[in-house]
């Protein structure tokens, strides 16, 4: 893992295997760099705001993206969305599209919510955010499929969450430990993004046992990568 500064934002880089790049960064760091107003470092309020292009220190959002941001009902959702888009656009331009300005790099969504680059749908990408961090992943091998997820590790989830999130076999094989529970959860979420369905797929049709994935009772031949960052976040990645 290395760290570098992209326009004063500390961006951490992971490369779980050749051709794969994952960037993750602090949302407060991003907001302090891209907003003209110095107030979005605390953004966990209920009320949304109306943003304009001149609210930002540099152009990186299209007119359509500004419209999308202003459709959200909570400032938290707006800030997370803005921060994730800024990070993935910086990464895509750095690796693939150096000649394009950030506002010309846009993302669209498949019917079940999976993001893709509007004008370069062949470049595999994935996004995630949790609490104060956002993560983005891409792959140079355009025949690959990928999924990334990041989650803050909190106290051990209650029994109700466990029954919703995991099958009985998963629960029996999980250690009674918050870190391992969140690791299994992020691997499952990363896989749901990998198959481009997200939560449109039943959580009980996908099982994560000992870092292996079963889908509809069949073992899936994928690579799974998972690591702890900042001591209290887990980041997991699934690829072909």
N, C-alpha and C positions, 0 to 999 in steps of 0.2 A: 504494500500500500504506500502510495506517495501522496504528497499534498502540494498543490501549487496555487498560485493566485491568478484568477482571471478577473481583471478589472476590480481588484481589491476584495474579491470574494474568495474565501478559502475553499477550494474544491478538492475533495478527496477522491482519489482514483483507485479502482480495483480492476484487475484483469484476471478473472477466474480461469480463463483458458485463452489460447491464442485467438485473436480476432474479436474478442469480447471486451467491451469497455463499460464500466459502471462508474458514474459520477454521483457523489452525494454531497450535500452542502446544507448549512443551517439556514432555515427560512428567515430568521431575524437578520442574518448577515446579508442575504439577498435583498431584503426589503430596504435595509439601510443604504444599499448601494444603488438601487434602481429608482427609488421614489424621491421626488424633490422635497416632500414633506417628511420631517423626521418624527413620525408618530406611529408607524406601522410595525415597530418592533414589539408592540403589545397589540395583538389583533384578535384576541379571543372575546370579541363582543358579539352581540346578536344582530345588530342593525348593519345592513349593507351600506355601501357608498356608491356614488356614481363617479366613474373614472373617465378621464379624457386622456388623449395621448400626451398632452403637455404636463400631466402629473408625473411623468417618468423622466429620468435623467438622460435616457437614450431611447431611440425608437426600436422596439422589438415586437410590438403587437400590431396586427393588422386591424382594419376597421371592423371586420367580422368578429375578431377576438375581443375587441373592446365591447361590442354588443353582447357577446356571450358572458363576459365578466359582469356586466351590468344587469344581467338577468338573474344572477344568483341572489338569494335572499339573506345571506349572512356574510359578514366581512371575513370571517374565518375561511369560508369556502373560497371567496374571491382571492384572498392572499395566498392560500395554498395552490390554487389554480395558476395564478400569475407566476409564483415562484417556480413551480414545476415546469411551466412553459419556458421560462427564461433559461433554466438549467439545461433542458433538453435541446433547446435551440442553440445554445452556446456549444454544446457537445457535438451536435450534428454539423454545425459550421466548421468547428475545429477539425473534425475527422473527415467529413465528406464534401461539404459545400462551401469552401472558403470564399468563393466569389460572391455569394449571396449575402444580402443584409438580413439581419435577424427577422425583420417584419415580413420578409418574403418567404420565410420558412414557417409553414403552418401545418397544423395537425387536424385530421378529421377522424371520424369514428365509424366503425362497423356497426351493424344493426344491434349487436349485443354489447356494444360499448368499448371494444378494443380500439386503442388509438393507432393511427398510422400517419405517415407524412403525406400530406395531400398531393404534392407533386412528385414525390419519390416513394411510392408505396412499397417498392421492393426493398427498401432499407428497413431491417427489423428494428423496432423500438419498443420500449416499455417504460412505464412511469409508476411511481409510488410516492406516498408521503405519510408521515405520522408525527403528530405533535410538532416538534421544532425542526424536523428534517425532511428533505425531499430527495429522492433518488431517481436517476434516469439511466437507462441501459440501451446500448445499440450493438450491432454486430456487423462486421465487414463482410462476412459470408452471407450473401443475400438469399441463399436457400435455407438458412437457419430460421428457427422459430424460438422466441425467448420470452421470459416473464420474470419480473423482479418485484419484490415486496420488502418493505421496511416497516417495522413496528417497534414502538417503545415497550420495553419490558416493565410491566407493573406487577402488582401482587398477583398471586395465583388466581386465575379465573374461578368463579363459583361453579357449582355443580350444574346449574341451568345452562350456562354458556358451554360447558364441556359437552353436554348432551346435544346441544344444537350444532356445535362446531365439529365434533368428532364422533366416529362410530364406537361401538362398545369394544371392538378389537383394538382400535387406536388407544382408547382410554386405558385398557388393560396393559398395553405395551409402553405407555408413557410413564416416565419417571415423575414422582410427586414433587416436581420442581418447576417453578415459573419459567425459568430460562428455556428448559426443554419443551415446555408446552407452547411458548411463543415461537420457538424455532419450528416446531411441527406446523403451527398455524401459518407462519410466513411461507414455508415451503408449499403448503396447500394453496395459499393465495397466489403465489408465484406460478404454480401449475395451472390454476384457473385462468390466469392471464395468458399463459403459454398456449392454452387451447382456445383462447380468444372468446371465452364465455363469461368469465368473471362469476358473479353470484347468480347468473342465469342457470348455472349447473348446480345440482343438488350437492351440498357439502358432504352428504353421506355416500355419494357415489365415488368420491375421491378419498383414498386413505393414505396416510403417511405413517409408515411404520419402519423405524430404524433407518430413516433417511431414504427409504425406497417408496415409490408411489405406485398405488394400485388404483385403477379406474374401471368401474363396473366389474370388479373382481379379477381384473387382468393386470399383471405387472407391466408397467410402462417403461420402455427403454429410453430414459432421459438422463442427462447429467444434472446432478443437484449440488449446489454450492451454498453454504450457509456460514455466516461469520458474525461475531459480536463486535459492534463498534461503539465507541464512547462509553463502554462498560454497561450501558443500559438500553441499547438498541440492538435488535437482530435484523440482519439483512440477508435475504435468501434469493437465490436465482436458479431458474430452471431453463435448460436449453436442450436442443437435439443431441 
